[in-house]
Amino acid sequence: MTTFIIALRYIVFAGFVAAGAVALTDWAVRNRHLQPFGGFPLFMRKLSGPVLKPLQARMVKSGHNPVDAPIWLFWIAVAGGLALIGLSQWLVSEFYAVRWAMDSGSHGLLIFVVESLYSLLVLALFIRVVSSWFGVSPYAKWMRPVMLLTNWLVEPIRRLLPPMGVFDFSPLVAYVALYIVRIILIRAL
């Protein structure tokens, strides 16, 4: 499994370098360091065309300048690559956790369930907090499961905590409460 992660890192790095080369070539052409119809810029345009054209069309639809597509491609490659590596590492660790739980019998299975529920609730709390920073509506379609997973814990805490201006510490208190319950349950098992 670690060979898979290492190979994935090389692939992501290659995508990062390719997107960086496209963005750097675009910058050099725009700042007249390279001729737009020179051999290398034409090669890069031909190479990146299948990726940049749909991205440019999407940018036009969303009201952005399509000229900025190469820099968007670069940042998408960086963020997407890091997310892909993180997700694959998480999946591999979950695979090993499931294997350990199966080998450990019912005791291991109960610990795995507690850890998985804890991780799911913490992830939902994190998404809830970050989405509130960006003004995402809690009634948005994709936010409904997050709110369903966290409202039962956050709302009672919010009613008990005194108002602190614009700061809402109820998700932080909910995280601490979940952490304490997790420790108690793991020790009890």
MOHURA-V377287 format. One record per backbone hydrogen bond with DSSP energy under -0.5 kcal/mol. CO is the residue of the C=O (numbers start at 1). NH is the residue of the N-H. E is the energy in kcal/mol with one decimal. If there is no record, write none. Layout:
<<CO NH E> <CO NH E>>
This chain:
<<1 5 -1.8> <2 6 -2.4> <3 7 -2.5> <4 8 -2.5> <5 9 -2.3> <6 10 -1.9> <7 11 -2.3> <8 12 -2.8> <9 13 -2.6> <10 14 -2.4> <11 15 -2.3> <12 16 -2.5> <13 17 -2.7> <14 18 -2.5> <15 19 -2.6> <16 20 -2.4> <17 21 -2.5> <18 22 -2.2> <19 23 -2.5> <20 24 -2.8> <21 25 -2.4> <22 26 -2.3> <23 27 -2.4> <24 28 -2.5> <25 29 -2.3> <26 30 -2.5> <27 31 -2.1> <28 33 -3.1> <28 34 -1.4> <29 32 -1.3> <35 38 -1.9> <38 42 -2.0> <39 43 -2.2> <40 44 -2.7> <41 45 -2.5> <42 46 -2.4> <43 47 -2.5> <44 48 -2.7> <45 49 -1.2> <48 51 -1.0> <48 52 -3.1> <49 53 -2.5> <51 55 -1.2> <52 56 -3.1> <53 57 -2.3> <54 58 -2.2> <55 59 -2.2> <56 60 -2.3> <57 61 -2.0> <58 62 -1.7> <59 64 -3.0> <60 63 -1.2> <64 66 -0.5> <65 68 -1.6> <66 69 -1.5> <67 70 -0.5> <68 72 -2.0> <69 73 -2.8> <70 74 -2.0> <71 75 -2.2> <72 76 -2.7> <73 77 -2.4> <74 78 -2.1> <75 79 -2.8> <76 80 -2.8> <77 81 -1.9> <78 82 -2.4> <79 83 -2.4> <80 84 -2.5> <81 85 -2.5> <82 86 -2.6> <83 87 -2.7> <84 88 -2.4> <85 89 -2.5> <86 90 -2.2> <87 91 -2.6> <88 92 -2.3> <89 93 -2.4> <90 94 -2.5> <91 95 -2.2> <92 96 -2.2> <93 97 -2.1> <94 98 -2.7> <95 99 -2.3> <96 100 -2.5> <97 101 -2.6> <98 102 -2.5> <99 103 -2.0> <100 104 -1.7> <101 105 -0.6> <104 108 -0.6> <105 109 -2.1> <106 110 -2.4> <107 111 -2.0> <108 112 -2.4> <109 113 -2.4> <110 114 -2.4> <111 115 -2.7> <112 116 -2.6> <113 117 -2.6> <114 118 -2.4> <115 119 -2.5> <116 120 -2.4> <117 121 -2.6> <118 122 -2.5> <119 123 -2.4> <120 124 -2.3> <121 125 -2.4> <122 126 -2.5> <123 127 -2.6> <124 128 -2.4> <125 129 -2.4> <126 130 -2.7> <127 131 -2.5> <128 132 -1.5> <129 133 -1.3> <130 134 -1.1> <131 136 -2.7> <132 135 -0.8> <137 140 -1.7> <140 143 -1.0> <140 144 -1.1> <141 144 -0.6> <143 147 -2.7> <144 148 -2.5> <145 149 -2.1> <146 150 -1.4> <147 151 -2.9> <150 153 -1.4> <150 154 -2.9> <151 155 -1.8> <153 157 -1.1> <154 158 -2.7> <155 159 -2.0> <156 160 -1.3> <157 161 -2.4> <164 167 -1.4> <167 164 -0.7> <167 169 -0.6> <169 173 -2.4> <170 174 -2.5> <171 175 -2.3> <172 176 -2.2> <173 177 -2.5> <174 178 -2.6> <175 179 -2.5> <176 180 -2.4> <177 181 -2.5> <178 182 -2.5> <179 183 -2.3> <180 184 -2.4> <181 185 -2.7> <182 186 -2.7> <183 187 -2.4> <184 188 -1.9> <185 189 -1.6>>
